[in-house]
Amino acid sequence: MNQFDTVQLISLLGFLVLAVGALAGQRLQWKKGLVMALTWAGLFVLVFLFVDLVRS
């Protein structure tokens, strides 16, 4: 992992925090909020893996 991968990972985690904060602002039920947060996390992981695959 080089310095650019680290920056990319930190930015993806920051985007995830923003998404979770937006969901918390909607005052959803815990179960629905957790499902949506896990969906977002899965999407970010898929994008990260896709970008890593394309760059290799």
MOPAC internal coordinates of N, CA, C and O (Angstrom, degrees):
PM7 1SCF
backbone

  N    0.0000 0     0.00 0     0.00 0    0    0    0
  C    1.4478 1     0.00 0     0.00 0    1    0    0
  C    1.5346 1   107.81 1     0.00 0    2    1    0
  O    1.2310 1   120.91 1   -55.39 1    3    2    1
  N    1.3281 1   115.87 1   124.61 1    3    2    1
  C    1.4514 1   118.76 1   179.10 1    5    3    2
  C    1.5305 1   110.41 1   -99.89 1    6    5    3
  O    1.2310 1   120.59 1     5.18 1    7    6    5
  N    1.3293 1   116.48 1  -174.82 1    7    6    5
  C    1.4652 1   120.91 1  -175.39 1    9    7    6
  C    1.5247 1   112.05 1   -64.98 1   10    9    7
  O    1.2310 1   119.62 1   149.20 1   11   10    9
  N    1.3243 1   118.33 1   -30.80 1   11   10    9
  C    1.4585 1   120.62 1  -179.20 1   13   11   10
  C    1.5292 1   111.62 1   -73.48 1   14   13   11
  O    1.2310 1   120.54 1   145.53 1   15   14   13
  N    1.3260 1   116.58 1   -34.47 1   15   14   13
  C    1.4618 1   119.69 1   175.27 1   17   15   14
  C    1.5262 1   110.72 1   -64.78 1   18   17   15
  O    1.2310 1   120.79 1   141.82 1   19   18   17
  N    1.3156 1   116.10 1   -38.18 1   19   18   17
  C    1.4602 1   120.49 1   178.35 1   21   19   18
  C    1.5158 1   110.88 1   -63.97 1   22   21   19
  O    1.2310 1   120.19 1   135.27 1   23   22   21
  N    1.3191 1   117.24 1   -44.73 1   23   22   21
  C    1.4644 1   120.99 1   178.48 1   25   23   22
  C    1.5221 1   110.25 1   -62.88 1   26   25   23
  O    1.2310 1   120.24 1   138.60 1   27   26   25
  N    1.3127 1   117.15 1   -41.40 1   27   26   25
  C    1.4614 1   121.05 1   179.45 1   29   27   26
  C    1.5249 1   110.84 1   -63.91 1   30   29   27
  O    1.2310 1   120.30 1   137.32 1   31   30   29
  N    1.3068 1   117.04 1   -42.68 1   31   30   29
  C    1.4560 1   121.06 1   179.70 1   33   31   30
  C    1.5316 1   110.94 1   -64.91 1   34   33   31
  O    1.2310 1   120.34 1   137.96 1   35   34   33
  N    1.3221 1   116.96 1   -42.04 1   35   34   33
  C    1.4656 1   120.66 1   178.63 1   37   35   34
  C    1.5227 1   110.68 1   -64.55 1   38   37   35
  O    1.2310 1   120.15 1   139.50 1   39   38   37
  N    1.3269 1   117.32 1   -40.50 1   39   38   37
  C    1.4682 1   119.07 1   179.56 1   41   39   38
  C    1.5266 1   111.00 1   -67.37 1   42   41   39
  O    1.2310 1   119.79 1   141.29 1   43   42   41
  N    1.3252 1   118.00 1   -38.71 1   43   42   41
  C    1.4549 1   120.45 1   177.33 1   45   43   42
  C    1.5243 1   111.27 1   -64.31 1   46   45   43
  O    1.2310 1   120.23 1   140.64 1   47   46   45
  N    1.3131 1   117.17 1   -39.36 1   47   46   45
  C    1.4601 1   119.94 1   176.61 1   49   47   46
  C    1.5327 1   110.59 1   -66.16 1   50   49   47
  O    1.2310 1   120.42 1   143.21 1   51   50   49
  N    1.3228 1   116.81 1   -36.79 1   51   50   49
  C    1.4659 1   120.45 1   176.24 1   53   51   50
  C    1.5168 1   111.54 1   -63.81 1   54   53   51
  O    1.2310 1   120.36 1   138.47 1   55   54   53
  N    1.3243 1   116.91 1   -41.53 1   55   54   53
  C    1.4653 1   120.40 1   177.15 1   57   55   54
  C    1.5284 1   110.49 1   -63.74 1   58   57   55
  O    1.2310 1   120.77 1   142.68 1   59   58   57
  N    1.3211 1   116.13 1   -37.32 1   59   58   57
  C    1.4575 1   120.21 1   178.49 1   61   59   58
  C    1.5241 1   110.49 1   -65.13 1   62   61   59
  O    1.2310 1   120.40 1   139.24 1   63   62   61
  N    1.3107 1   116.83 1   -40.76 1   63   62   61
  C    1.4686 1   120.63 1   177.22 1   65   63   62
  C    1.5246 1   110.26 1   -62.31 1   66   65   63
  O    1.2310 1   120.16 1   138.32 1   67   66   65
  N    1.3343 1   117.29 1   -41.68 1   67   66   65
  C    1.4607 1   120.35 1   177.54 1   69   67   66
  C    1.5247 1   111.63 1   -62.72 1   70   69   67
  O    1.2310 1   120.38 1   138.57 1   71   70   69
  N    1.3197 1   116.88 1   -41.43 1   71   70   69
  C    1.4603 1   120.57 1   179.44 1   73   71   70
  C    1.5246 1   110.90 1   -65.29 1   74   73   71
  O    1.2310 1   120.09 1   137.29 1   75   74   73
  N    1.3244 1   117.42 1   -42.71 1   75   74   73
  C    1.4619 1   120.49 1   178.86 1   77   75   74
  C    1.5274 1   110.41 1   -66.11 1   78   77   75
  O    1.2310 1   120.27 1   142.28 1   79   78   77
  N    1.3264 1   117.09 1   -37.72 1   79   78   77
  C    1.4584 1   120.31 1   176.67 1   81   79   78
  C    1.5204 1   112.13 1   -63.88 1   82   81   79
  O    1.2310 1   120.72 1   140.95 1   83   82   81
  N    1.3136 1   116.24 1   -39.05 1   83   82   81
  C    1.4740 1   120.05 1   177.55 1   85   83   82
  C    1.5235 1   110.56 1   -66.38 1   86   85   83
  O    1.2310 1   120.33 1   140.30 1   87   86   85
  N    1.3258 1   116.97 1   -39.70 1   87   86   85
  C    1.4647 1   119.55 1   176.92 1   89   87   86
  C    1.5227 1   111.08 1   -65.28 1   90   89   87
  O    1.2310 1   120.11 1   140.94 1   91   90   89
  N    1.3132 1   117.40 1   -39.06 1   91   90   89
  C    1.4662 1   120.36 1   179.05 1   93   91   90
  C    1.5307 1   110.42 1   -65.22 1   94   93   91
  O    1.2310 1   120.32 1   146.62 1   95   94   93
  N    1.3209 1   117.00 1   -33.38 1   95   94   93
  C    1.4545 1   121.23 1   178.11 1   97   95   94
  C    1.5162 1   113.29 1   -68.12 1   98   97   95
  O    1.2310 1   120.28 1   159.49 1   99   98   97
  N    1.3152 1   117.06 1   -20.51 1   99   98   97
  C    1.4649 1   121.23 1   178.83 1  101   99   98
  C    1.5296 1   112.61 1   -82.68 1  102  101   99
  O    1.2310 1   120.48 1   172.89 1  103  102  101
  N    1.3257 1   116.69 1    -7.11 1  103  102  101
  C    1.4762 1   123.20 1   179.36 1  105  103  102
  C    1.5350 1   111.93 1    53.71 1  106  105  103
  O    1.2310 1   121.55 1  -128.12 1  107  106  105
  N    1.3171 1   114.64 1    51.88 1  107  106  105
  C    1.4549 1   120.66 1   178.63 1  109  107  106
  C    1.5232 1   110.48 1   -80.60 1  110  109  107
  O    1.2310 1   121.03 1   -15.22 1  111  110  109
  N    1.3298 1   115.64 1   164.78 1  111  110  109
  C    1.4550 1   119.28 1   172.95 1  113  111  110
  C    1.5239 1   108.31 1   -67.51 1  114  113  111
  O    1.2310 1   120.85 1   -25.05 1  115  114  113
  N    1.3451 1   115.99 1   154.95 1  115  114  113
  C    1.4571 1   120.45 1  -176.29 1  117  115  114
  C    1.5151 1   112.18 1   -59.22 1  118  117  115
  O    1.2310 1   120.07 1   136.29 1  119  118  117
  N    1.3157 1   117.48 1   -43.71 1  119  118  117
  C    1.4651 1   120.53 1  -176.64 1  121  119  118
  C    1.5240 1   111.04 1   -64.40 1  122  121  119
  O    1.2310 1   120.55 1   132.77 1  123  122  121
  N    1.3176 1   116.55 1   -47.23 1  123  122  121
  C    1.4606 1   120.39 1  -179.83 1  125  123  122
  C    1.5297 1   110.69 1   -66.39 1  126  125  123
  O    1.2310 1   120.57 1   139.94 1  127  126  125
  N    1.3112 1   116.52 1   -40.06 1  127  126  125
  C    1.4641 1   120.27 1   178.14 1  129  127  126
  C    1.5128 1   112.21 1   -63.57 1  130  129  127
  O    1.2310 1   120.62 1   139.63 1  131  130  129
  N    1.3318 1   116.42 1   -40.37 1  131  130  129
  C    1.4650 1   120.35 1   179.12 1  133  131  130
  C    1.5240 1   110.90 1   -65.96 1  134  133  131
  O    1.2310 1   120.42 1   138.27 1  135  134  133
  N    1.3180 1   116.80 1   -41.73 1  135  134  133
  C    1.4702 1   120.25 1   178.10 1  137  135  134
  C    1.5289 1   110.20 1   -62.11 1  138  137  135
  O    1.2310 1   120.49 1   136.24 1  139  138  137
  N    1.3229 1   116.67 1   -43.76 1  139  138  137
  C    1.4685 1   119.66 1  -179.65 1  141  139  138
  C    1.5306 1   111.06 1   -67.64 1  142  141  139
  O    1.2310 1   119.91 1   140.95 1  143  142  141
  N    1.3348 1   117.79 1   -39.05 1  143  142  141
  C    1.4637 1   121.11 1   177.99 1  145  143  142
  C    1.5265 1   111.20 1   -64.18 1  146  145  143
  O    1.2310 1   120.44 1   138.26 1  147  146  145
  N    1.3180 1   116.77 1   -41.74 1  147  146  145
  C    1.4676 1   119.73 1   177.75 1  149  147  146
  C    1.5217 1   111.62 1   -67.38 1  150  149  147
  O    1.2310 1   120.56 1   146.48 1  151  150  149
  N    1.3184 1   116.54 1   -33.52 1  151  150  149
  C    1.4600 1   120.09 1   176.03 1  153  151  150
  C    1.5246 1   109.98 1   -64.25 1  154  153  151
  O    1.2310 1   120.58 1   134.42 1  155  154  153
  N    1.3273 1   116.49 1   -45.58 1  155  154  153
  C    1.4648 1   120.06 1   177.64 1  157  155  154
  C    1.5300 1   111.19 1   -61.39 1  158  157  155
  O    1.2310 1   120.82 1   136.61 1  159  158  157
  N    1.3249 1   116.03 1   -43.39 1  159  158  157
  C    1.4640 1   119.66 1   179.68 1  161  159  158
  C    1.5293 1   110.31 1   -61.27 1  162  161  159
  O    1.2310 1   120.72 1   137.99 1  163  162  161
  N    1.3261 1   116.22 1   -42.01 1  163  162  161
  C    1.4639 1   119.89 1   177.79 1  165  163  162
  C    1.5147 1   112.20 1   -62.92 1  166  165  163
  O    1.2310 1   120.60 1   139.75 1  167  166  165
  N    1.3226 1   116.45 1   -40.25 1  167  166  165
  C    1.4654 1   119.68 1   178.27 1  169  167  166
  C    1.5221 1   111.63 1   -63.66 1  170  169  167
  O    1.2310 1   120.59 1   136.59 1  171  170  169
  N    1.3246 1   116.48 1   -43.41 1  171  170  169
  C    1.4587 1   119.45 1   179.26 1  173  171  170
  C    1.5263 1   111.50 1   -65.29 1  174  173  171
  O    1.2310 1   120.46 1   141.61 1  175  174  173
  N    1.3175 1   116.72 1   -38.39 1  175  174  173
  C    1.4661 1   119.62 1   177.73 1  177  175  174
  C    1.5264 1   110.07 1   -65.16 1  178  177  175
  O    1.2310 1   120.15 1   137.14 1  179  178  177
  N    1.3218 1   117.32 1   -42.86 1  179  178  177
  C    1.4629 1   120.44 1   178.03 1  181  179  178
  C    1.5266 1   111.90 1   -61.42 1  182  181  179
  O    1.2310 1   120.42 1   136.60 1  183  182  181
  N    1.3178 1   116.80 1   -43.40 1  183  182  181
  C    1.4718 1   120.09 1   178.50 1  185  183  182
  C    1.5221 1   110.02 1   -63.84 1  186  185  183
  O    1.2310 1   120.39 1   136.48 1  187  186  185
  N    1.3245 1   116.86 1   -43.52 1  187  186  185
  C    1.4600 1   120.53 1   179.22 1  189  187  186
  C    1.5248 1   110.83 1   -60.74 1  190  189  187
  O    1.2310 1   120.32 1   135.07 1  191  190  189
  N    1.3320 1   117.00 1   -44.93 1  191  190  189
  C    1.4591 1   120.33 1   179.79 1  193  191  190
  C    1.5278 1   111.71 1   -66.75 1  194  193  191
  O    1.2310 1   120.23 1   141.54 1  195  194  193
  N    1.3188 1   117.16 1   -38.46 1  195  194  193
  C    1.4631 1   120.91 1   178.19 1  197  195  194
  C    1.5279 1   110.85 1   -63.32 1  198  197  195
  O    1.2310 1   120.46 1   134.20 1  199  198  197
  N    1.3113 1   116.72 1   -45.80 1  199  198  197
  C    1.4621 1   120.72 1   179.21 1  201  199  198
  C    1.5308 1   110.03 1   -63.19 1  202  201  199
  O    1.2310 1   120.33 1   138.39 1  203  202  201
  N    1.3098 1   116.97 1   -41.61 1  203  202  201
  C    1.4558 1   120.87 1   178.40 1  205  203  202
  C    1.5288 1   111.15 1   -64.13 1  206  205  203
  O    1.2310 1   120.24 1   141.15 1  207  206  205
  N    1.3269 1   117.16 1   -38.85 1  207  206  205
  C    1.4621 1   121.44 1   178.51 1  209  207  206
  C    1.5221 1   111.11 1   -67.11 1  210  209  207
  O    1.2310 1   120.15 1   138.61 1  211  210  209
  N    1.3211 1   117.31 1   -41.39 1  211  210  209
  C    1.4585 1   121.33 1  -178.74 1  213  211  210
  C    1.5242 1   110.68 1   -68.04 1  214  213  211
  O    1.2310 1   120.52 1   141.57 1  215  214  213
  N    1.3224 1   116.62 1   -38.43 1  215  214  213
  C    1.4680 1   121.07 1  -179.23 1  217  215  214
  C    1.5158 1   112.98 1   -70.64 1  218  217  215
  O    1.2310 1   119.61 1   156.08 1  219  218  217
  N    1.3390 1   118.35 1   -23.92 1  219  218  217
  C    1.4708 1   121.47 1  -176.42 1  221  219  218
  C    1.5049 1   111.64 1   -75.93 1  222  221  219
  O    1.2310 1   120.10 1   180.00 1  223  222  221

